[in-house]
Amino acid sequence: MHELGITENIVAIVSERAGEQKVCRVKLEIGKLSAIVPDAVRFCFDICAKDTVLEGAVLEIDEIDGLGKCNSCGKEMLLSLLAGTCECGCRDLKCIAGQELLIKEMEVV
Protein backbone atom coordinates (compact mmCIF):
# COMPACT_ATOMS: atom_id res chain seq x y z
CA MET A 1 0.00 0.00 0.00
CA HIS A 2 1.93 3.03 -1.26
CA GLU A 3 -0.73 5.33 0.23
CA LEU A 4 0.96 5.00 3.62
CA GLY A 5 4.16 6.59 2.30
CA ILE A 6 2.18 9.23 0.42
CA THR A 7 0.19 10.09 3.55
CA GLU A 8 3.38 10.28 5.62
CA ASN A 9 4.72 12.81 3.11
CA ILE A 10 1.50 14.84 3.18
CA VAL A 11 1.64 15.01 6.98
CA ALA A 12 5.32 16.01 6.87
CA ILE A 13 4.71 18.78 4.31
CA VAL A 14 1.70 20.20 6.15
CA SER A 15 3.51 19.97 9.51
CA GLU A 16 6.49 21.86 8.10
CA ARG A 17 4.26 24.63 6.71
CA ALA A 18 2.22 24.88 9.92
CA GLY A 19 5.23 25.13 12.20
CA GLU A 20 3.96 25.12 15.78
CA GLN A 21 0.38 26.01 14.81
CA LYS A 22 -2.29 23.34 15.32
CA VAL A 23 -3.80 22.13 12.04
CA CYS A 24 -7.56 21.51 12.24
CA ARG A 25 -8.33 20.76 8.56
CA VAL A 26 -6.47 19.55 5.46
CA LYS A 27 -8.02 19.47 2.00
CA LEU A 28 -6.53 17.31 -0.76
CA GLU A 29 -7.30 16.89 -4.44
CA ILE A 30 -6.65 13.39 -5.73
CA GLY A 31 -7.09 12.54 -9.39
CA LYS A 32 -9.08 9.45 -10.27
CA LEU A 33 -6.28 8.40 -12.64
CA SER A 34 -3.49 8.89 -10.07
CA ALA A 35 -3.46 5.28 -8.78
CA ILE A 36 -3.98 6.67 -5.26
CA VAL A 37 -6.94 5.26 -3.36
CA PRO A 38 -8.61 8.05 -1.35
CA ASP A 39 -10.06 5.63 1.22
CA ALA A 40 -6.58 4.26 1.88
CA VAL A 41 -5.25 7.80 2.43
CA ARG A 42 -8.15 8.44 4.84
CA PHE A 43 -7.32 5.23 6.69
CA CYS A 44 -3.63 6.17 7.00
CA PHE A 45 -4.16 9.84 7.86
CA ASP A 46 -5.03 9.51 11.56
CA ILE A 47 -2.20 7.03 12.08
CA CYS A 48 0.37 9.30 10.38
CA ALA A 49 -0.97 12.44 12.10
CA LYS A 50 -0.66 10.98 15.62
CA ASP A 51 1.64 13.03 17.85
CA THR A 52 1.98 15.81 15.23
CA VAL A 53 0.32 19.23 14.84
CA LEU A 54 -2.19 17.44 12.57
CA GLU A 55 -3.50 15.08 15.24
CA GLY A 56 -7.29 15.35 15.28
CA ALA A 57 -7.41 17.30 12.00
CA VAL A 58 -10.26 16.72 9.58
CA LEU A 59 -9.18 15.35 6.21
CA GLU A 60 -11.24 16.38 3.18
CA ILE A 61 -10.59 14.80 -0.20
CA ASP A 62 -11.96 16.01 -3.52
CA GLU A 63 -11.64 13.46 -6.29
CA ILE A 64 -10.79 14.97 -9.68
CA ASP A 65 -12.22 13.30 -12.79
CA GLY A 66 -9.90 12.13 -15.53
CA LEU A 67 -9.98 14.48 -18.50
CA GLY A 68 -8.33 13.90 -21.84
CA LYS A 69 -7.84 15.95 -24.98
CA CYS A 70 -7.64 14.50 -28.47
CA ASN A 71 -4.42 15.49 -30.21
CA SER A 72 -6.18 15.22 -33.57
CA CYS A 73 -9.45 17.13 -33.25
CA GLY A 74 -8.91 18.92 -29.91
CA LYS A 75 -12.07 17.53 -28.28
CA GLU A 76 -11.97 17.12 -24.51
CA MET A 77 -13.52 14.04 -22.90
CA LEU A 78 -13.85 12.29 -19.56
CA LEU A 79 -11.39 9.44 -19.09
CA SER A 80 -11.75 6.49 -16.76
CA LEU A 81 -8.41 5.06 -17.94
CA LEU A 82 -5.23 6.65 -19.23
CA ALA A 83 -6.04 5.27 -22.67
CA GLY A 84 -9.08 5.63 -24.84
CA THR A 85 -10.48 6.55 -28.21
CA CYS A 86 -11.95 9.88 -29.24
CA GLU A 87 -15.26 10.11 -31.09
CA CYS A 88 -13.20 11.02 -34.18
CA GLY A 89 -11.48 7.62 -33.96
CA CYS A 90 -8.10 8.94 -32.82
CA ARG A 91 -6.33 7.11 -30.00
CA ASP A 92 -3.72 9.83 -29.48
CA LEU A 93 -5.10 11.40 -26.30
CA LYS A 94 -3.34 13.63 -23.81
CA CYS A 95 -4.37 13.40 -20.16
CA ILE A 96 -4.99 16.95 -18.93
CA ALA A 97 -6.56 16.20 -15.53
CA GLY A 98 -7.00 13.34 -13.14
CA GLN A 99 -3.43 12.42 -12.25
CA GLU A 100 -2.91 15.08 -9.60
CA LEU A 101 -2.27 14.89 -5.89
CA LEU A 102 -2.48 18.36 -4.39
CA ILE A 103 -2.54 19.68 -0.87
CA LYS A 104 -5.15 22.30 -1.72
CA GLU A 105 -5.76 23.89 1.70
CA MET A 106 -4.88 23.65 5.33
CA GLU A 107 -6.58 25.39 8.22
CA VAL A 108 -4.72 26.23 11.39
CA VAL A 109 -5.91 27.57 14.75
HELIX and SHEET records of a PDB file:
HELIX    1   1 GLU A    3  ALA A   18  1                                  16    
HELIX    2   2 PRO A   38  ALA A   49  1                                  12    
SHEET    1   A 3 VAL A  58  ILE A  64  0                                        
SHEET    2   A 3 VAL A  23  GLY A  31  1                                        
SHEET    3   A 3 LEU A 101  VAL A 108 -1                                        
SHEET    1   B 3 GLU A  76  LEU A  79  0                                        
SHEET    2   B 3 GLY A  66  CYS A  70 -1                                        
SHEET    3   B 3 LEU A  93  ALA A  97 -1                                        
END                                                                             
